[in-house]
Amino acid sequence: MTTKPTGKARLKKSANAGTAESEYIVDAPQTGEPIVAENYLVSQPWRALLLLAGCLAVTLGVLGIFLPLLPTVPFLLLAAACFSRSSRKLQLWLFNHRYLGPYLTNYLLRKGISKKQLVSSLSSMWLAMLLAIYFAPYWAVKILLVITACLVSRHLLSLQRLP
């Protein structure tokens, strides 16, 4: 299935759409490349739990944008997985979201971050780490915080840059 990039994620059924384990393909908003999300039909109690877990993961992901020690992308990936098994509408909302969608598509398709995201992540992380180091009561904790900040910085700097 090939389609042109449309600027919004779209949901399409694949060829085995009638089976219990059908796949739904979400086209990435920026590139039009397909992101395949398997959609397992789940019972109502599981669906409610997955919806709740997905909403909680989105909340934690949004908080992670502002709190440097809370990861954003893993929580958004968890939310996308939960929504793919419980609510196609919420899955599309997440991929089409003005601020959250690019985190997912950049990670799933190109595994990189933009320069703006890199600068924002590094500056907020180091600001929070320096405050934590200042208030940490023990030298061992201060050293662990510095090591953690250095390793996270190294990881962020090793990621591919996106335009």
Accessible surface in RSA format (square Angstrom, percent):
REM  Atomic radii and reference values for relative SASA: ProtOr
REM  Chains: A
REM  Algorithm: Lee & Richards
REM  Probe-radius: 1.40
REM  Slices: 20
REM RES _ NUM      All-atoms   Total-Side   Main-Chain    Non-polar    All polar
REM                ABS   REL    ABS   REL    ABS   REL    ABS   REL    ABS   REL
RES MET A   1   132.57  68.7  62.81  41.6  69.76 166.1  67.22  57.2  65.35  86.6
RES THR A   2   138.43  98.5 108.80 110.3  29.63  70.6  81.14 109.0  57.29  86.6
RES THR A   3    53.84  38.3  24.54  24.9  29.29  69.8  34.20  45.9  19.63  29.7
RES LYS A   4   171.71  83.8 163.92 100.6   7.78  18.5 109.10  98.2  62.61  66.7
RES PRO A   5    78.26  57.0  56.96  51.9  21.30  77.4  57.24  47.3  21.01 130.6
RES THR A   6    75.87  54.0  38.48  39.0  37.39  89.1  46.29  62.2  29.58  44.7
RES GLY A   7    52.25  64.4   0.00   N/A  52.25  64.4  30.89  84.8  21.37  47.9
RES LYS A   8   136.54  66.6 135.69  83.3   0.85   2.0  83.14  74.8  53.39  56.9
RES ALA A   9     5.66   5.2   0.00   0.0   5.66  12.9   0.00   0.0   5.66  15.0
RES ARG A  10    86.31  36.2  83.51  42.6   2.80   6.7  45.51  62.2  40.79  24.7
RES LEU A  11    45.87  25.5  18.17  13.0  27.70  69.6  18.24  12.8  27.63  74.4
RES LYS A  12    35.62  17.4  29.33  18.0   6.29  15.0  34.25  30.8   1.37   1.5
RES LYS A  13   122.10  59.6 104.09  63.9  18.01  42.9  51.32  46.2  70.78  75.4
RES SER A  14    17.24  14.6  11.36  15.2   5.88  13.5  12.04  25.6   5.19   7.3
RES ALA A  15   112.25 103.2  68.86 106.3  43.39  98.7  81.90 115.3  30.35  80.4
RES ASN A  16    69.95  48.2  61.49  59.4   8.46  20.4  32.55  78.3  37.40  36.1
RES ALA A  17    31.86  29.3  19.00  29.3  12.86  29.3  19.08  26.9  12.78  33.9
RES GLY A  18    84.10 103.7   0.00   N/A  84.10 103.7  43.80 120.2  40.30  90.3
RES THR A  19    70.62  50.2  60.01  60.8  10.60  25.3  66.33  89.1   4.29   6.5
RES ALA A  20    68.54  63.0  57.85  89.3  10.68  24.3  60.18  84.7   8.36  22.1
RES GLU A  21   109.39  62.8 100.61  76.1   8.78  20.9  26.38  51.0  83.01  67.8
RES SER A  22     3.93   3.3   3.90   5.2   0.03   0.1   0.10   0.2   3.82   5.4
RES GLU A  23    54.93  31.5  54.88  41.5   0.04   0.1   5.71  11.0  49.22  40.2
RES TYR A  24    11.90   5.6  11.90   6.8   0.00   0.0   5.25   3.9   6.64   8.2
RES ILE A  25    18.34  10.4  18.34  13.7   0.00   0.0  18.34  13.2   0.00   0.0
RES VAL A  26     0.12   0.1   0.12   0.1   0.00   0.0   0.12   0.1   0.00   0.0
RES ASP A  27     4.00   2.8   4.00   4.0   0.00   0.0   2.91   6.8   1.09   1.1
RES ALA A  28     0.87   0.8   0.00   0.0   0.87   2.0   0.00   0.0   0.87   2.3
RES PRO A  29    17.10  12.5  14.20  12.9   2.90  10.5  14.38  11.9   2.71  16.9
RES GLN A  30    86.85  48.6  57.12  41.7  29.72  70.8  46.69  99.4  40.16  30.5
RES THR A  31    44.38  31.6  25.99  26.3  18.39  43.8  30.34  40.7  14.04  21.2
RES GLY A  32     8.35  10.3   0.00   N/A   8.35  10.3   2.05   5.6   6.30  14.1
RES GLU A  33    81.27  46.7  78.79  59.6   2.48   5.9  29.74  57.5  51.53  42.1
RES PRO A  34    72.67  53.0  57.96  52.8  14.71  53.5  57.96  47.9  14.71  91.4
RES ILE A  35    20.17  11.5  16.65  12.4   3.53   8.5  20.17  14.5   0.00   0.0
RES VAL A  36    78.79  51.8  50.50  45.7  28.29  68.2  50.50  43.9  28.29  76.7
RES ALA A  37    15.79  14.5   9.87  15.2   5.93  13.5  15.60  22.0   0.19   0.5
RES GLU A  38    70.75  40.6  66.15  50.0   4.60  11.0  18.69  36.1  52.06  42.5
RES ASN A  39     9.82   6.8   9.66   9.3   0.16   0.4   1.31   3.2   8.51   8.2
RES TYR A  40    72.09  33.7  71.65  40.8   0.43   1.1  45.10  33.9  26.98  33.3
RES LEU A  41   122.60  68.3  93.40  66.8  29.20  73.4  96.13  67.5  26.47  71.2
RES VAL A  42    50.87  33.5  24.04  21.8  26.82  64.6  29.74  25.8  21.13  57.3
RES SER A  43    63.48  53.6  46.66  62.3  16.81  38.7  50.77 108.1  12.70  17.8
RES GLN A  44   119.46  66.8 112.87  82.5   6.59  15.7  58.71 125.0  60.75  46.1
RES PRO A  45    92.51  67.4  82.83  75.5   9.68  35.2  91.27  75.4   1.24   7.7
RES TRP A  46   156.53  62.8 156.53  75.8   0.00   0.0 126.16  67.3  30.37  49.3
RES ARG A  47    89.41  37.5  89.41  45.6   0.00   0.0  16.98  23.2  72.43  43.9
RES ALA A  48    52.81  48.6  45.77  70.6   7.04  16.0  48.27  68.0   4.54  12.0
RES LEU A  49   100.65  56.1  97.16  69.5   3.49   8.8  97.72  68.6   2.92   7.9
RES LEU A  50    37.25  20.7  37.25  26.6   0.00   0.0  37.25  26.2   0.00   0.0
RES LEU A  51    44.98  25.0  44.87  32.1   0.11   0.3  44.98  31.6   0.00   0.0
RES LEU A  52   121.55  67.7 117.58  84.1   3.97  10.0 121.05  85.0   0.50   1.4
RES ALA A  53    38.44  35.3  32.71  50.5   5.73  13.0  36.62  51.6   1.83   4.8
RES GLY A  54     0.00   0.0   0.00   N/A   0.00   0.0   0.00   0.0   0.00   0.0
RES CYS A  55    60.99  46.1  57.34  64.0   3.65   8.6  24.77  62.8  36.22  39.1
RES LEU A  56   106.24  59.2 102.03  73.0   4.21  10.6 105.58  74.2   0.66   1.8
RES ALA A  57     1.90   1.7   0.34   0.5   1.56   3.6   1.65   2.3   0.25   0.7
RES VAL A  58    16.67  11.0  16.67  15.1   0.00   0.0  16.67  14.5   0.00   0.0
RES THR A  59    73.85  52.5  69.47  70.4   4.38  10.4  49.11  66.0  24.74  37.4
RES LEU A  60    50.45  28.1  50.45  36.1   0.00   0.0  50.45  35.4   0.00   0.0
RES GLY A  61     0.00   0.0   0.00   N/A   0.00   0.0   0.00   0.0   0.00   0.0
RES VAL A  62    55.28  36.4  55.28  50.0   0.00   0.0  55.28  48.0   0.00   0.0
RES LEU A  63    77.84  43.3  77.84  55.7   0.00   0.0  77.84  54.7   0.00   0.0
RES GLY A  64     7.86   9.7   0.00   N/A   7.86   9.7   0.00   0.0   7.86  17.6
RES ILE A  65    57.46  32.7  34.55  25.7  22.91  55.2  38.54  27.8  18.91  51.3
RES PHE A  66   145.51  72.8 124.78  77.3  20.73  53.9 129.33  78.4  16.18  46.3
RES LEU A  67    93.49  52.1  93.49  66.9   0.00   0.0  93.49  65.7   0.00   0.0
RES PRO A  68    44.10  32.1  13.13  12.0  30.97 112.6  22.49  18.6  21.61 134.3
RES LEU A  69   113.48  63.2  85.54  61.2  27.93  70.2  89.36  62.8  24.12  64.9
RES LEU A  70    46.91  26.1  43.95  31.4   2.95   7.4  43.95  30.9   2.95   8.0
RES PRO A  71    64.90  47.3  53.62  48.9  11.29  41.0  64.48  53.2   0.42   2.6
RES THR A  72    17.58  12.5  12.39  12.6   5.19  12.4   7.05   9.5  10.54  15.9
RES VAL A  73    33.79  22.2  32.77  29.7   1.02   2.5  32.77  28.5   1.02   2.8
RES PRO A  74    76.27  55.6  67.85  61.8   8.43  30.6  70.57  58.3   5.71  35.5
RES PHE A  75    43.07  21.5  42.94  26.6   0.13   0.3  43.07  26.1   0.00   0.0
RES LEU A  76     0.03   0.0   0.03   0.0   0.00   0.0   0.03   0.0   0.00   0.0
RES LEU A  77    49.32  27.5  43.80  31.3   5.52  13.9  44.13  31.0   5.18  13.9
RES LEU A  78    89.38  49.8  84.29  60.3   5.10  12.8  88.67  62.3   0.71   1.9
RES ALA A  79     0.00   0.0   0.00   0.0   0.00   0.0   0.00   0.0   0.00   0.0
RES ALA A  80    10.42   9.6   9.28  14.3   1.14   2.6   9.60  13.5   0.82   2.2
RES ALA A  81    44.66  41.1  37.81  58.3   6.85  15.6  43.96  61.9   0.70   1.9
RES CYS A  82     8.11   6.1   6.91   7.7   1.20   2.8   1.13   2.9   6.98   7.5
RES PHE A  83     2.23   1.1   2.17   1.3   0.06   0.2   2.17   1.3   0.06   0.2
RES SER A  84     5.10   4.3   3.82   5.1   1.28   3.0   2.40   5.1   2.70   3.8
RES ARG A  85    77.08  32.4  73.45  37.4   3.63   8.6  20.35  27.8  56.72  34.4
RES SER A  86    10.84   9.2   0.00   0.0  10.84  25.0   4.25   9.1   6.59   9.2
RES SER A  87    15.46  13.1  10.30  13.7   5.16  11.9   5.02  10.7  10.44  14.6
RES ARG A  88    91.70  38.5  86.10  43.9   5.61  13.4  21.75  29.7  69.96  42.4
RES LYS A  89   175.37  85.6 167.58 102.8   7.79  18.5 112.87 101.6  62.50  66.6
RES LEU A  90    57.38  32.0  57.38  41.1   0.00   0.0  57.38  40.3   0.00   0.0
RES GLN A  91     3.37   1.9   3.37   2.5   0.00   0.0   0.00   0.0   3.37   2.6
RES LEU A  92    43.21  24.1  43.21  30.9   0.00   0.0  43.21  30.3   0.00   0.0
RES TRP A  93   112.30  45.1 104.51  50.6   7.79  18.3  89.86  47.9  22.44  36.4
RES LEU A  94     0.00   0.0   0.00   0.0   0.00   0.0   0.00   0.0   0.00   0.0
RES PHE A  95     4.27   2.1   3.47   2.2   0.80   2.1   3.47   2.1   0.80   2.3
RES ASN A  96    51.95  35.8  26.16  25.3  25.79  62.1  14.57  35.1  37.38  36.1
RES HIS A  97    52.15  28.5  43.58  30.3   8.57  21.9  23.53  24.2  28.63  33.3
RES ARG A  98   189.79  79.7 165.02  84.1  24.77  59.0  65.20  89.1 124.59  75.5
RES TYR A  99   136.00  63.5 129.79  73.8   6.21  16.2 104.85  78.8  31.15  38.4
RES LEU A 100     4.73   2.6   4.73   3.4   0.00   0.0   4.73   3.3   0.00   0.0
RES GLY A 101     1.06   1.3   0.00   N/A   1.06   1.3   1.06   2.9   0.00   0.0
RES PRO A 102    39.22  28.6  39.22  35.8   0.00   0.0  39.22  32.4   0.00   0.0
RES TYR A 103    51.11  23.9  47.74  27.2   3.36   8.7  27.11  20.4  24.00  29.6
RES LEU A 104     0.25   0.1   0.09   0.1   0.16   0.4   0.25   0.2   0.00   0.0
RES THR A 105     0.79   0.6   0.62   0.6   0.17   0.4   0.62   0.8   0.17   0.3
RES ASN A 106    16.27  11.2  16.27  15.7   0.00   0.0   2.90   7.0  13.36  12.9
RES TYR A 107    91.03  42.5  90.43  51.5   0.60   1.6  48.84  36.7  42.18  52.0
RES LEU A 108    68.83  38.3  42.96  30.7  25.87  65.0  44.54  31.3  24.29  65.4
RES LEU A 109    43.35  24.1  13.62   9.7  29.73  74.7  15.20  10.7  28.14  75.7
RES ARG A 110    78.68  33.0  66.02  33.7  12.66  30.1  41.26  56.4  37.42  22.7
RES LYS A 111   131.47  64.1 125.09  76.7   6.39  15.2  71.50  64.4  59.97  63.9
RES GLY A 112     4.84   6.0   0.00   N/A   4.84   6.0   0.08   0.2   4.76  10.7
RES ILE A 113    27.97  15.9  27.97  20.8   0.00   0.0  27.97  20.1   0.00   0.0
RES SER A 114    22.78  19.2  22.78  30.4   0.00   0.0  17.92  38.2   4.86   6.8
RES LYS A 115   148.73  72.6 147.32  90.4   1.41   3.4  90.27  81.2  58.47  62.3
RES LYS A 116   172.29  84.1 161.68  99.2  10.61  25.3 112.12 100.9  60.17  64.1
RES GLN A 117    36.90  20.6  33.12  24.2   3.77   9.0  22.79  48.5  14.11  10.7
RES LEU A 118    13.12   7.3  13.12   9.4   0.00   0.0  13.12   9.2   0.00   0.0
RES VAL A 119    86.54  56.9  83.90  76.0   2.65   6.4  86.14  74.8   0.41   1.1
RES SER A 120    63.70  53.8  57.13  76.2   6.57  15.1  28.05  59.7  35.65  49.9
RES SER A 121    42.02  35.5  34.42  45.9   7.60  17.5  14.77  31.5  27.25  38.2
RES LEU A 122    33.34  18.6  33.02  23.6   0.33   0.8  33.23  23.3   0.11   0.3
RES SER A 123    66.91  56.5  53.06  70.8  13.85  31.9  48.51 103.3  18.40  25.8
RES SER A 124    39.22  33.1  33.49  44.7   5.73  13.2  31.63  67.3   7.59  10.6
RES MET A 125     6.49   3.4   6.48   4.3   0.01   0.0   4.74   4.0   1.75   2.3
RES TRP A 126    75.63  30.4  75.63  36.6   0.00   0.0  67.60  36.0   8.03  13.0
RES LEU A 127   116.05  64.6 113.02  80.9   3.03   7.6 115.03  80.8   1.01   2.7
RES ALA A 128    29.98  27.6  22.32  34.4   7.66  17.4  25.98  36.6   3.99  10.6
RES MET A 129     1.44   0.7   1.17   0.8   0.27   0.6   1.38   1.2   0.06   0.1
RES LEU A 130   103.29  57.5  98.12  70.2   5.17  13.0  98.52  69.2   4.77  12.8
RES LEU A 131    97.95  54.6  97.24  69.6   0.71   1.8  97.84  68.7   0.11   0.3
RES ALA A 132    35.80  32.9  23.65  36.5  12.16  27.7  32.96  46.4   2.84   7.5
RES ILE A 133    28.82  16.4  28.79  21.4   0.03   0.1  28.79  20.7   0.03   0.1
RES TYR A 134   163.94  76.5 144.77  82.4  19.17  49.9 101.95  76.6  62.00  76.4
RES PHE A 135   146.50  73.3 122.19  75.7  24.31  63.3 126.68  76.8  19.82  56.7
RES ALA A 136    11.96  11.0   1.87   2.9  10.09  23.0   6.94   9.8   5.02  13.3
RES PRO A 137   108.05  78.7  69.36  63.2  38.69 140.7  79.97  66.0  28.07 174.5
RES TYR A 138   146.91  68.6 144.42  82.2   2.48   6.5  99.03  74.4  47.88  59.0
RES TRP A 139   190.79  76.6 185.89  90.0   4.90  11.5 156.29  83.3  34.50  56.0
RES ALA A 140    66.65  61.3  57.36  88.5   9.29  21.1  62.40  87.9   4.25  11.3
RES VAL A 141    60.00  39.5  59.84  54.2   0.16   0.4  60.00  52.1   0.00   0.0
RES LYS A 142    43.23  21.1  43.12  26.5   0.11   0.3   8.70   7.8  34.53  36.8
RES ILE A 143    97.94  55.7  96.41  71.8   1.53   3.7  97.94  70.5   0.00   0.0
RES LEU A 144   112.75  62.8 112.48  80.5   0.27   0.7 112.63  79.1   0.11   0.3
RES LEU A 145    33.44  18.6  33.29  23.8   0.15   0.4  33.43  23.5   0.01   0.0
RES VAL A 146    62.43  41.1  62.43  56.5   0.00   0.0  62.43  54.2   0.00   0.0
RES ILE A 147    84.61  48.1  82.65  61.6   1.96   4.7  84.60  60.9   0.02   0.0
RES THR A 148    59.55  42.4  57.34  58.1   2.21   5.3  35.92  48.3  23.62  35.7
RES ALA A 149     0.00   0.0   0.00   0.0   0.00   0.0   0.00   0.0   0.00   0.0
RES CYS A 150    63.51  48.0  56.73  63.3   6.79  16.0  24.90  63.1  38.62  41.6
RES LEU A 151   100.05  55.7  94.75  67.8   5.29  13.3  95.08  66.8   4.96  13.4
RES VAL A 152    60.18  39.6  58.01  52.5   2.17   5.2  60.16  52.3   0.01   0.0
RES SER A 153    12.80  10.8  12.80  17.1   0.00   0.0  12.80  27.3   0.00   0.0
RES ARG A 154   171.99  72.2 165.98  84.6   6.01  14.3  56.65  77.4 115.34  69.9
RES HIS A 155   105.61  57.7 100.76  70.0   4.85  12.4  68.65  70.7  36.96  43.0
RES LEU A 156    27.42  15.3  27.42  19.6   0.00   0.0  27.42  19.3   0.00   0.0
RES LEU A 157    95.12  53.0  80.75  57.8  14.37  36.1  81.02  56.9  14.10  38.0
RES SER A 158    85.16  72.0  46.81  62.5  38.35  88.3  46.07  98.1  39.09  54.8
RES LEU A 159    44.26  24.6  38.92  27.8   5.34  13.4  40.85  28.7   3.41   9.2
RES GLN A 160   108.83  60.9  95.15  69.5  13.68  32.6  40.79  86.8  68.04  51.6
RES ARG A 161    99.98  42.0  81.12  41.4  18.86  44.9  52.90  72.3  47.08  28.5
RES LEU A 162    13.53   7.5   6.78   4.8   6.75  17.0   7.90   5.5   5.63  15.2
RES PRO A 163   156.05 113.7  92.57  84.4  63.48 230.8 132.97 109.8  23.08 143.5
END  Absolute sums over single chains surface
CHAIN  1 A    10193.2       8720.9       1472.3       7170.0       3023.2
END  Absolute sums over all chains
TOTAL         10193.2       8720.9       1472.3       7170.0       3023.2
